Amino acid sequence: MAVFDSQAFLKTLTTEPGVYRMYDEDHQVIYVGKAKNLKKRVSSYFRSNIPDAKTRVLVSNIRHIEVTLTNTETEALLLENNLIKKYQPRYNILLRDDKSYPYILLTDHRHPRLAFHRGSRKKKGEYFGPFPSSAAVSESLRLMQKIFPVRQCEDAYYRARSRPCLQYQLKRCSAPCVAKVSDEDYAEQVDMVRQFLSGKSHQVIATLVGKMEQASMALNFEAAAKFRDQIALLRQMQEQQSVAGNFAEMDVIGFAQLNGLCAIHMLMIREHKVLGSKTFFPKIPKDSGRDEILTSFVGQYYVSTGSHGRIAKDIVLPFDIAELDDLAAALTQVAERKVQFRVNVRSERAQYLELANKNAMNSIMVKQNAQDSIDKRYAKLKAALGVSDINRMECFDISHTMGENTVASCVVFDGQGPNNREYRRYNVTGITPGDDYAAMAFALNKRYGKVTDPDKVPDIIFIDGGKGQLSRAESFFESWTLEKLPMLIGVAKGTSRKPGLETLLIDGGRKTINLESDSPALHLIQHIRDESHRFAIAGHRSKRQKQRTQSVLEEIEGVGLKRRQALLKYLGGMQGVKAANIQQLKQVPGISPQLAEKIFNHLHDKA
């Protein structure tokens, strides 16, 4: 392809704001950027003296540029981050965290439900958060269940109840589904939940103290003890989440960079409580400066689609960045309220920033130590196998129960260890039940039958099994047409099947390698083998459970896929279907009175 004519292209550019996309000779997006003035910004890439080595390499690879005009700089910022997420350009700093942040949802029902929520906020109700991780939400819900007996069950399960469930027995739900609590008392508990999640825990405690005293004066000591326990748990939760200070809402961003690694630690404070923290390891091109890294992080973290609810009023930064005013204006417009960045902070903010920076550096040290361990294991494995380099390894395993629901797994390890995104499972079909050799051949064909990209061909394929499994794998690769051929290694367990006694089989088992039980190379092989085993078993169990919950309904004439799904969803799973009477079955959408009777009779005959 011809060299990019930058001068001719620059003549066509406007001075309006917008976004530009740079392409290489393979027409792959290699960089996405935004600009107040497109002509001025893009022209800066083609100056005669560019001091930045990374920019020089980027420019040398440009073969085509496309621009999109926007009405405002905020629109440009939004579009830029959406395109970065879409294309993942190799010269952009990538956050690599595309998950939306979780909330606690208090639904809008007669008997509201407390629930974990992630994604778009379309459901009616009140949202509290965001939380930095699903674990933080789960822990909060677990503690709330002990304090406030507000239901957390699915709506379908709630509607199908005819008697209290186990949560009522454990005093973690007041069972509004079967009228074990009045609507007024339940609404009172919901209101206290609402106040507590809004940061008004002192008011909740004051209310409970008043109720405890009233119950005590009325000699209702059982109720007084219940209120006392609620107060104790609330105070315990306060201590765990409290922050010494007067800042109701703030994000504190810590930054550390060492030996090519960069960590950004986010400390989130809402309603005077620490909701949690999270460390990010953005993917950064070589020679990227800390100003560029932090600017990209702030843009991608806060301006991504659906992030409106998590933009704090105050954002504490570890150092000043060039586009601070533009980012603040953009975030203010997106959040529809004033957003301020704080730099060179003092007092309490400085203490939080110091803590965030310390956590960022600690995260780098932990990650580096883990990487050093992985590098050591790879080096020992290369020496043991006599190979010069290992960039990608894959391992296969087969899981089934007496030949039924056979699932094959393939896990992938690269230079960083497990690469979960590349993991694959295959539902094995068309073989004799229990034939592991045929199942292995099926999985290999599924995995490599249509591979054309040499980068997707592993350097080593581990087969969890003995000579038979290895021979089947070697038979598959006899007709291999690509230039790169993976090394095939069988991992045979010892006679006692204890870890540390594995034997490596090469060349169809004609050559064996026995590693010491404390060898780092063997530990790496055990890791990848155990990971493939875990992944296969998880897939098999899921398939088996799905079959168990649907097989009985599949036997009923007139109950197809959509009706099975409606029954399971509306009645809260197979257990709810079996417990339902004919009247309850008739209420399921798509189930006629005649079909409800047929389902009921079939299930009772089965019992």
TAKA-V714775 format. One line per field, one symbol per residue. ss: DSSP state (A for helix, B for strand, O for the rest). psi: psi as a letter, one per 30 degrees, with the letter a starting at -180 (. if undefined). burial: + if it has 9 or more other C-alpha atoms within 8 Angstrom, else -. Layout:
ss = ???
psi = ???
burial = ???
This chain:
ss = OOOOOAAAAAAOOOOOOBBBBBBOOOOOBBBBBBBOOAAAAAAAAAOOOOOOAAAAAAAAAOOBBBBBBOOOAAAAAAAAAAAAAAAOOOOOOBOOOOOOOBBBBBBOOOOOOBBBBOOOOOOOBBBBBBBOOAAAAAAAAAAAAAAOOOOOOOAAAAAAOOOOOAAAAOOOOOOAAAOOOOAAAAAAAAAAAAAAAOOOAAAAAAAAAAAAAAAAAOOOAAAAAAAAAAAAAAAAAAAAABOOOOOOBBBBBBBBBBOOBBBBBBBBBBOOBBBBBBBBOOBOOOOOOAAAAAAAAAAAAAAOOOOAAAOOOBBBOOOOOOOAAAAAAAAAAAAOOOOBBBOOOOAAAAAAAAAAAAAAAAAAAAAAAAAAAAAAAAAAAAAAAOOOOOOBBBBBBBBBBOOBBBBBBBBBBBOOBBOAAAOBBBBOOOOOOOOAAAAAAAAAAAAAOOOOOAAAOOOBBBBBOOAAAAAAAAAAAAAOOOOOOOBBBBBBOOOOOOOOOOBBBBOOOOBBBOOOOOOAAAAAAAAAAAAAAAAAAAAAAAAAAAAAAAAAAAOOOOOOAAAAAAAAAAAOOAAAAAAOOAAAAAOOOOOOAAAAAAAAAAAAAAO
psi = klkkjeeeefffklgllakkkklafghkkfkkllkejeeeeeeffglejjfjeeeeeeeffkfkkklkkleleeeeeeeeeeeeeefhkfflkkehigklkllkkjlileilkklkkkakifkkakkkalkfleeeeeeeeeeeefekhkkglleeeeffkflkaeeeeghgkghffghfkleeeeeeeeeeeeeefggheeeeeeeeeeeeeeeefggifeeeeeeeeeeeeeeeeeeeflkjagjejkkkjlkkkkhfkkkkkkkkkkhgkjfalkkkikjklkgkleeeeeeeeeeeefflkggefgjlekjkkflklegeeeeeeeeeeefhlkkkkklhllbeeeeeeeeeeeeeeeeeeeeeeeeeeeeeeeeeeeeefhlfkjfkklkklkkljhfkhkkkljlkkaffbkieffkkkkjklglkkfjeeeeeeeeeeeefegkfjfffklekkkjjaaeeeeeeeeeegegkflekklkkkkjkllefgkkfgkkkklhgffklkjlkfgkeeeeeeeeeeeeeeeeeeeeeeeeeeeeeffeeeffkkfjaeeeeeeeeeeghleeeeefkleeeeffkkfjleeeeeeeeeeeeee.
burial = ---------+----+++++++++++---++++-++++++-+++-++---+---+++-++-+++++---++--+++++++++++++--++-+++++-----++++++++--++++++-----------++++++--+++--+-+-+++++++----++++++--+--++--++++++++--+----++-++-++++++++++--++--++-+++-++---+--+++-++-++-++--++--++-----++++++++++----+++++++++-+++++++++++-++--+--++++++++++++++--++--++++++++--+--+--+++++++++---+-+++-----+++++++++++++-++------+--+++++++++-------+-+++++++++--+-+++++++++++--++---+-++-+------+-++++++++++----+-----+++++++++++-++++++-+---------+-+++++++------++++++-++--+--+---++++++-+-++-+++-+++-++--++----++-+++-+--+---++-+++++++++-++--+-+-+++-+--+---++++++-++----
